[in-house]
Amino acid sequence: MNGTIPAIILAGGRASRLGGGDKCLRVLGGRPLLAHVIDAIAPQASPLILNANGDALRFAAFNLPVVADDLPDQPGPLAGILAGLDWVAAQRPGTECALSVPADCPFLPPDLVVRLADVRARHDAEIALAESDGRLHPVIGLWSVALRSDLRRALTVDGLRKVERFCDRRRSIRVNFGTVGGDPFFNINTDADLVAAERRLASVGPAAAGVSS
């Protein structure tokens, strides 16, 4: 699978519940959250693209292309997905689809891409979204690059902001992942979440912290 599907890591959020700044640079297990996400996704997808706004130099150590939103006022993750899809279309012509994941999910499963791609293909879907125990994770998904123009129109003309609402307009499907051993899509929103992630990482070790059903 490596080398066939690009991944857009979404790091454009404002992290208001963590006091602002770059959530993905907060430290978990002695390393930035972003490093854990890269470790989980790099074996599954290539290239990796970081969607972030502001000075790209603060991410220089990760050696990733940094793509900012090209829409004003940071309208949310849909704008980040659009920026990533535009980059893929320009830099990797002919690529059919791209993965999106948030930069604050350190335990992403090792079979994320292959399972999303399999279900998307079998059901002829444009978008395959991850869920765990019935809970949808709308920014974790596999997106058709051909959706770019419709996505831009939804954002700029219709004023759409919610990922789920855009997906409801398209051929989308959900792919359920198990939570035995912990939710693979656990994300860091608060200091309490960071403490819980530290406990999980310490209890199982980095190699086993991700969950696959």
Buried (B, 14 or more C-beta within 10 A) or exposed (E): EEEEBBBBBBBBBEBEBBEEEBBBBBEBBEBBBBBBBBBBBEEBBBBBBBBBBEEBEEBEEBEBBBBBBEBEEBBBBBBBBBBBBBBBBEEBEEBBBBBBBBBBBBBBBBBBBEBBBBBBEEEEBBBBBBBBEEEBBBBBBBBBBEBBEBBBEBBBEEEBBEBEEBBEBBEBBBBBBEBEBBBBBBBBBEEEBBEBBBEBBEEBEBEEBBBEE
